[in-house]
Amino acid sequence: MTVPAKFENGVFRPLQDVQIKEGTVVEVHIPQPPPALKHPVRDTAFAGMLIDRDDLGDSVEYINRLRRDLHG
């Protein structure tokens, strides 16, 4: 069972009704946020290497063109 809850004043408070017996011991899993990038992507060596390509244009259109070329 997954129950959304809010942590307030040192207590996890369910945000919906929970049908379990009072005093039941539960386990709380708190997902960790993904680690932050050490450097912004724009500072990496490959960032901007395609900026002067005229054939790419809009990335969605580019992918659609590749798919059309591949599948006819």
MOHUQUI-V542315 format. One record per residue. PHI is phi in whole degrees, 0 to 359 (NA if undefined). PSI is psi as a letter, one per 40 degrees, with the letter a starting at -180 (NA if undefined). BURIAL is I if it has 24 or more other C-alpha atoms within 12 Angstrom, else O. Layout:
PHI/PSI/BURIAL
PHI/PSI/BURIAL
This chain:
NA/h/O
246/h/O
234/h/O
293/h/O
215/i/O
239/h/O
267/h/O
222/h/O
51/f/O
79/e/O
230/h/O
276/h/O
248/h/O
300/i/O
264/e/O
211/i/O
295/h/O
238/h/O
264/g/O
227/i/O
290/h/O
305/h/O
89/e/O
296/h/O
277/h/O
238/i/O
249/h/O
254/h/O
255/h/O
248/h/O
295/h/O
270/h/O
293/i/O
298/i/O
298/i/O
290/i/O
295/i/O
291/d/O
224/i/O
300/i/O
303/d/O
298/e/O
268/e/O
280/i/O
296/d/O
272/e/O
297/h/O
85/e/O
291/e/O
255/e/O
300/d/O
269/e/O
281/h/O
283/d/O
280/e/O
278/d/O
55/b/O
288/h/O
298/d/O
294/d/O
297/d/O
298/d/O
296/d/O
300/d/O
295/d/O
299/d/O
294/d/O
298/d/O
296/d/O
286/d/O
258/e/O
82/NA/O
